[in-house]
Amino acid sequence: MPELVAAVLAGRSGVDLLFDCWDRGDAVMPVDPRLPPPAVERLLAAMRPHRFIDGSGAVQALPDPLPVEPGDALVMVTSGSTGDPKGVVHTHHSVEASARATTEALGVDRERDRWLCCLPLAHVAGLSVVLRARWASVPCEVLHTFDAMEVMAAARERGATLTTLVPTALGRIDPSAFRRIVVGGAAPPAALPPNAVVSYGMTETGSAVAYDGRPLAGVEIRIVDGEIQLRGPMLLRAYRDGHDPRTPDGWFPTDDAGAWDDDGRLVVHGRRGDLIISGGENVWPAEVERVLGEHPGVSEVAVLGRPDPEWGQRVVAIVVPTDLSRPPRLEELRAAVKEHLPAYAAPRELELVPSLPRSSLGKVIRSRLPAGSGPGAN
């Protein structure tokens, strides 16, 4: 019977370990090598694999494992930034479907292209690079971690033509060195290089299901009461606890809010729980963040709602200034937002911070943002 092997995966040796486990018929749960031992112990207790292979290659049999189904390939653990982590079960069929769809959408040339993976293998954004390269029989270089100089050397000296990056990493390289760059993991910058595509997807979809707002082959997208719902062969089989989040007819409710624009492209507003209702008006943080992110005085920004006795919720901008000695003022940020969005979307509070709490893929961890001190802070 197949078993679930939890394994620390990093670099090319981690990829080889994954495929060795698959050759034996087992499923794999990638473990991030950056996790401290207590976090690894909690993860193993929650996901209940059969064995654990640590970074040195030592194998430990674990008690009371949960079984896996024949055909299961992966258990990918979500980041847990908005709640308890979940183990997302993918089959070899869903892995192949994702690899096929993304490869076709990018027009991968098996003779000329070469993938570079520089994101963690414990996250679907990184591992999917390796898996689509394997499916397409395309060479793939795997870095242990993102390093701007190594990324550029991979492109200019070793022939890498394709890669996936988070927005913060994109800003640290010369993107023209690659043929195509997939950007995901966090909100993209307003100004993108012409060879970049913005991906939409999540752990439950195994990788992207849309590039630049267009569904990939085999993907169906619908909007139900403002929520994005997905259907396609790359969806998860279930969660590790056995729960299947799909509807009886196969649709996966994402809890992401979205809409179709006039060109028929999907616009993702963000998690439905992030919606700010201020004075009875709906304000999506991502829209405000995009505008404020273009302000020269703003290095990084997160927008959220805080309780307000007059407005119900007030819009708050948490800003990392470009220049700590000359931070932006609330009034100028409000004016910038009003040039592009309705006045009710302009922030009523500004809080300056040295950095934003982010996950390893660059997503802002909203639960760790400062609680605030009251209206009018600046």
N, C-alpha and C positions, 0 to 999 in steps of 0.2 A: 504494500500500500504506500502511496506517496506520503511524504512528510513535509512539514514546514521547517526550513532551516533559516534561522536568524543569523545573519553574517555581516560583519563589518566590511563594507565595500569602499575601496579607495583606489584610484588609479587603474592601470591596466591589470594588475594582479586581482583587483576586485572584480573586474569584468570576467576574467578567466574563471574565478571562483563561481560566479553566477552561472556561467554556461556549463561548468562541471556539474553543478547541482541539477541543472535542467537535464543534462545527459543521463543522470541517474533517475530521473523521473520525479524529483522533488520540486516543491515550490520554495521561493526564497523571499525572506523579509529583509531588505537592506537596512543596515543600522549605520547611522552617521558616526564616523570615527571621532568627531568632535564632542560627542556626548560624554559627560563625566560618568563614572561608574554608577552612582546612585540613579541617574536618569536611565541608564541602560537597564538596570535591575527593574525599575518601574515599568519600562517598556516591555520587557520580557514577561513580567507578571501579568500585564494587561493583555498581551497578544497570544501568550501561551504556545510558543513554537515547540517543536520536538527537540531541537538542538540549537546550540549557539556556538558560532565560530568567531573568536575574537580577532583583534588586529594582528596578533602573532601567529594565527593559524591554529591555536589550541581549540579543541572541540569539547563542549560540555553538554551532556545529556540533561534535559530538563524534565521536571515532574509534571504530571497532569496536563499533557498537551492536548490542544484541540485538533481534531482531524482536518484535513483538507480534502477537497473533491478531486477526482481524476480530471486532469486538464487544467487545474489551477497552476498559474505560473508565478504570480507575485502577490505579496501583501505589502502594499505601500502605506506607510503611516503618515497621516496628515500632520501638518505642522502644529496643530492644536492651539493656534494663536487666538481663536475665538471660542475655545472650549476644550473639552477632553479630546485627546487624539483618537482617531478612528483608524482601524486597519482596513484598507480598501483592497478587496480581492479582485485581481485581474487574471483572466485565463490566457492561455497561449493564443486562443482565437482573438480575444480583444486586443492583445499586444500586436498581433499581426495586422489587424484591421487599422489600428492607429498608425503603425509604421507605413502601411500602404498609402493611406490617405494623405499623410504629411509629405511623403516622398513624391507622390504625384503632384501635389499642390505646389511644391517647390521646384518642380521640373528637374529633379536630380539626374545628372548624367553619370552613369556608372563608369564611364571611361575617364572622365576629367575631374569629377568632384571628389572631395575628401572632407570628411566631417572632423570638427574639433569639439570635444566635450570638455568644458572647463567649469561646469556646475556640479554640485554634489550628487553622487550616484544614489544617495538615499532619498532624493527628491525626484518626482516624476519628470521635471523639466530637464534634469541632467541625464537620468537613466534612459529616457526616451530617445536621446541623441544616439546613444550606443545601440539601442534596439532597432531604430530605423536604418542605421548604417549596416547592421548585421543582416536585416531583411533584404536590403537592396544590394548586398555584397559590395559595399563602398568602404574604402579604408577609413579608419577612425582613430585619431590620436586622443588619448585621455590624459588630462592633467589632474594632479591631485587636488588642486585648488586654483581659483582664478588668480593669475598674475599677469598684469598688462604686458610686461615685456615678453613673457613666454607666449602669450596669445599672439602678439605681433610676430614673434619669431616663427610660430607655427604656420602663420599665413605666408610670410615673406620668404622664409627659408625652407620650410618643409611642405609647402603646397596645400595647406588647408584652405578650402574655399567656402565652407559652410560652418556656421556655429549658431548656438543659442546663448543669448545673454540677458541678464536683467538690466534695467535702465541705468543703474549706477555704474555697471561695468561698461556699458556702451559708451558712456561719456569719458572713459579713460583710455580708449583705443582709437586708432584711425580706422573707421569702418570701411573705407574704400579698399582695404586690403582683402576683403572677402567678396565673393560673388553675391551671397545672400546671408542675411543675419535675421534670425527669428528673435523677436523681443517679447519677453513675457515675464511673469512673476510679480509684477507691480505695474502701476499706472505708467504708460509710456510718456516720454517728453513730447511737448507739442511739436517740436521740430525734429523730424526723423530723417536720416539719410535715405536716398532713393532706393538703396538696395536692402532696406530693412522692411520686414513685415511684422505686424503686431498680431500676436496670437491670443486667442481666448480659449481657455480650457482649465481643467482642474484635475486633481488626483483621480477623481471618479471617472474622468473621461480618458485617462491614460496619457494624455498630452493634449495638443490643440484640437479643437473641433471647428474653429473658424480662423481664417487669416484675413486681416484687414476688414473684418466684419462680414466676410463671405463664408458660408458653411463649406466645409470640405466635402469631398465626394463621400456619399453614404450617410451624411449627417443631416438630420432633420432638426429644425429649430422652430419653436413657436413661443409666443408670448401669451400667457394666461394671467389675467388680472395684474399685469405689470411684471410678472415673474418670467424669467427665461427658463424654458423647459427643453430638454434635449432627448433625441432618440437616435440610436445608431449602434453598429456592431462593436464599437470600441468602448462601450460603457462597461463599468464594473459588473461582476456577477452578483456580489453582495458585500456587506461589511463582514469583518472577522467574527462578529457575534451572530452571524447568520441572517441579519436583517437585510432585506432587499428594498432599497428606497424607491425603486421604480413603480410606476402605476401598473395595473394589470395589463395594459396594452403597451408597456415598454417605455413610457416617458419618464425621464429623470427630472424632478423639480430641483433646480439649482439653488434656490433662495437668493439668486442674483436678480436685481431689477434691470430691465432693459426695454428697448423699443427699436423699431425699424426707422431709419431715416428716409429722406425723400429719394435716395439712390438705392434703397433696398438693402442697406448695410445694417448689421446689428450694432447698436450702441449700448454699451454696458454702463449702467449708472453706478453700480456697486452693490454691496450686500443690502438686502432690504432693511435690515436692522440698523444700517448707517443713515437712513433717511432722517433729515432734520425737518420738523414741521414748526415753522416760525411765523407767528401771526396768521396761522391757517394756510400758509403757503409751503409747498414742498421744495426743499433745497437738497440737492444731491452733492455731497462733499467732493466727489471726483470732479465735477464741473468747476467748482470754485477753486480746487487745488490746481487744475490745469491753468486757470487764469493767473493765479498768484504765483505759480511756478515760473512764469515768464517775467515777473518783476525783477529788475536787476538787483534789488536789495534782498531777495529771497533765495537762499541756497536750497532749503528744503522746507516743505510745508505739509501739515496735516490739518484737515478741517473736521470739526465735530460740533455737536449740539450739546448745550448745557441748559439745565432748567432755568427758566426766567419767569418772574412773577407777572410780567406784562405780556411777553410774546409767546409764552409756553415753553419755547426753546429759543435760545439765541445762538447765532452762528459764531463760532470761535475759530480763529486761525492760530495754530501752534507753529511758530516760524523759527527756523534756524537762519540767522542773518548771514548774508554774504560777508559783511564787514561788521564784526562785533562792536567796533567803535562808532559805527554810524548805522544803527539798525533802522529799518523802515518804520514809519509811523502808521498808526491805525487809519488815519484819515486818507493817506495816500493809497493804502491797500484797498480801502472801501471805494475810492474813486476808480482804481484800476478794474475792480470787479464790475462796477456799474457801467463801464464802457462796453462790456460784453454780455452781462447777465442782468436780470431784473434787480432793482434796488434791494428787494428783500433778501437776496442771496449774499449781499455784502456783509462781511464780518462785523459784529458789534463788539467783539473783544479780541485783543491781540495778546498772545503770550510768547515771549522770546525764550528759547531753550538752546543749549549748546548742541544737541543732537536729538534725533528721533529714534525711538526703539524700533528696531527692524528685525525680521526673521533672516535666516541665512540666504533667502532668495530676494531680500530687499523689500518685502512687504512691511508696511507699518503695522505694528502690533498695537491696535487701538486700545486694548484693555490696559496697556501700560502707559498711555499718555497721561500727563498730569491732570489731576482732578480739578484744578483751578481754585481761584480765591474769591470769585464773585464778579458781577457785571463791571465792565469798564476797565478791566486790568489792561495795562499796557507797559 
